[in-house]
Amino acid sequence: MSPIPERDAAERLLRTLTSHDDREADMLGAYRRLANSTDDDGVRYLVQFLIEDEERHHRILGEMASRVQSWIDHTEVLDSTPSMTPHVDREFLEATRQLIALERHDAKELHELQRELRYAPATSLLPILVKLMLSDTNRHIDILHFLRTYTG
């Protein structure tokens, strides 16, 4: 188990998380208003991506704040981010290695798709959707690398 930060540091962190979560909640409301203010299906489609991200951010920030509050109170809470226990798991390492290779292959294909879409109509959502998928793929690779540090 990782060491718990000193109380003052944990309280500062909790204030930062809470403040950021408040701004995220405001942004979520603004995105919902934006989605409801348009008749354009394409705009609503893309704004829905933003809403889903903000909802996930709001949930994660709440879980993070709960974890930090548990450090301050010296209690365990259910609605918080879990901890990881470093350990060696050869099968898991191999699975993550394979997944990283697949994600990298996926990234190459998405880059190629980006090149092919350079002539797409200006009103097409395809280029931005491929760019978003490429961003997700890179995030997946980052998570897999992080997981490998705790299982190898």
C-alpha positions as CSV (number, residue, x, y, z in Angstrom):
1,M,0.0,0.0,0.0
2,S,1.3,3.5,-0.9
3,P,2.0,5.9,1.9
4,I,-0.9,8.3,2.7
5,P,-0.1,12.0,2.2
6,E,0.1,14.3,5.3
7,R,-3.2,15.8,6.3
8,D,-2.4,19.3,5.1
9,A,-1.4,18.0,1.7
10,A,-4.5,15.8,1.5
11,E,-6.8,18.7,2.4
12,R,-5.2,20.9,-0.3
13,L,-5.7,18.1,-2.8
14,L,-9.3,17.6,-1.8
15,R,-10.0,21.4,-2.2
16,T,-8.4,21.3,-5.7
17,L,-10.4,18.2,-6.7
18,T,-13.6,19.7,-5.4
19,S,-13.0,23.0,-7.1
20,H,-12.2,21.3,-10.4
21,D,-15.3,19.1,-10.0
22,D,-17.5,22.2,-9.5
23,R,-16.1,23.6,-12.8
24,E,-16.7,20.3,-14.6
25,A,-20.3,20.3,-13.4
26,D,-20.7,23.8,-14.8
27,M,-19.2,22.8,-18.1
28,L,-21.5,19.7,-18.2
29,G,-24.5,22.0,-17.8
30,A,-23.2,24.3,-20.6
31,Y,-22.6,21.4,-22.9
32,R,-26.2,20.1,-22.3
33,R,-27.6,23.5,-23.0
34,L,-25.5,23.7,-26.2
35,A,-26.8,20.3,-27.4
36,N,-30.4,21.3,-26.7
37,S,-30.0,24.7,-28.4
38,T,-29.3,23.3,-31.9
39,D,-31.3,21.5,-34.6
40,D,-28.1,20.3,-36.3
41,D,-27.8,16.6,-35.8
42,G,-24.0,16.7,-36.5
43,V,-23.5,19.3,-33.8
44,R,-25.6,17.3,-31.3
45,Y,-23.7,14.2,-32.2
46,L,-20.3,15.8,-31.4
47,V,-21.5,17.6,-28.3
48,Q,-22.8,14.3,-27.0
49,F,-19.1,13.1,-27.0
50,L,-18.3,16.1,-24.9
51,I,-21.2,15.4,-22.5
52,E,-20.1,11.8,-22.1
53,D,-16.5,12.9,-21.3
54,E,-17.6,15.4,-18.8
55,E,-19.9,12.9,-17.1
56,R,-17.0,10.5,-16.8
57,H,-14.7,13.3,-15.5
58,H,-17.4,14.2,-12.9
59,R,-17.7,10.6,-11.8
60,I,-13.9,10.1,-11.6
61,L,-13.3,13.4,-9.7
62,G,-15.9,12.4,-7.2
63,E,-14.2,9.0,-6.7
64,M,-10.9,10.7,-6.4
65,A,-12.2,13.1,-3.8
66,S,-13.7,10.2,-1.9
67,R,-10.4,8.5,-1.8
68,V,-8.6,11.6,-0.5
69,Q,-11.3,12.1,2.1
70,S,-10.7,8.6,3.2
71,W,-7.1,9.5,3.8
72,I,-8.1,12.5,5.8
73,D,-10.7,10.6,7.9
74,H,-8.6,7.3,8.1
75,T,-11.6,5.4,6.8
76,E,-12.4,3.2,3.8
77,V,-15.1,4.3,1.4
78,L,-16.8,2.3,-1.4
79,D,-17.3,5.1,-3.9
80,S,-13.7,5.9,-4.5
81,T,-10.8,5.0,-6.8
82,P,-9.4,1.6,-5.8
83,S,-5.7,1.1,-5.1
84,M,-3.4,-1.2,-6.9
85,T,-1.1,-3.8,-5.4
86,P,2.2,-4.2,-7.2
87,H,2.8,-7.8,-8.1
88,V,4.3,-9.9,-10.8
89,D,1.9,-11.7,-13.2
90,R,3.6,-13.1,-16.3
91,E,0.3,-13.9,-18.0
92,F,-1.1,-10.4,-17.4
93,L,2.2,-8.9,-18.7
94,E,2.0,-10.9,-21.9
95,A,-1.6,-9.9,-22.4
96,T,-0.8,-6.2,-22.0
97,R,2.2,-6.6,-24.3
98,Q,-0.1,-8.1,-27.0
99,L,-2.8,-5.4,-26.4
100,I,-0.2,-2.7,-26.8
101,A,0.9,-4.2,-30.1
102,L,-2.7,-4.3,-31.3
103,E,-3.3,-0.7,-30.2
104,R,-0.2,0.4,-32.0
105,H,-1.3,-1.4,-35.1
106,D,-4.7,0.3,-34.7
107,A,-3.0,3.7,-34.4
108,K,-1.2,3.1,-37.7
109,E,-4.4,2.2,-39.4
110,L,-6.1,5.3,-38.0
111,H,-3.2,7.5,-39.3
112,E,-3.7,5.9,-42.7
113,L,-7.4,6.6,-42.5
114,Q,-6.7,10.2,-41.6
115,R,-4.6,10.5,-44.7
116,E,-7.4,9.0,-46.8
117,L,-10.0,11.4,-45.3
118,R,-8.0,14.5,-46.2
119,Y,-10.3,14.9,-49.2
120,A,-13.5,14.3,-47.3
121,P,-16.2,17.0,-47.6
122,A,-15.7,19.9,-45.2
123,T,-19.0,19.1,-43.5
124,S,-18.1,15.5,-42.8
125,L,-17.6,14.4,-39.3
126,L,-15.3,11.5,-40.3
127,P,-12.0,13.3,-39.9
128,I,-12.7,14.5,-36.4
129,L,-14.1,11.1,-35.4
130,V,-10.9,9.4,-36.6
131,K,-8.9,11.9,-34.7
132,L,-10.9,11.2,-31.5
133,M,-10.4,7.5,-32.0
134,L,-6.7,8.0,-32.4
135,S,-6.6,10.0,-29.2
136,D,-8.5,7.2,-27.4
137,T,-6.1,4.6,-28.8
138,N,-3.1,6.6,-27.4
139,R,-4.9,6.8,-24.1
140,H,-5.4,3.0,-24.1
141,I,-1.6,2.5,-24.7
142,D,-0.8,4.9,-21.8
143,I,-3.1,2.9,-19.5
144,L,-1.6,-0.4,-20.6
145,H,1.9,0.9,-20.0
146,F,0.8,2.1,-16.5
147,L,-0.6,-1.3,-15.7
148,R,2.6,-3.0,-16.8
149,T,4.5,-1.0,-14.2
150,Y,2.5,-2.7,-11.4
151,T,2.6,-6.2,-12.8
152,G,6.2,-6.6,-13.9
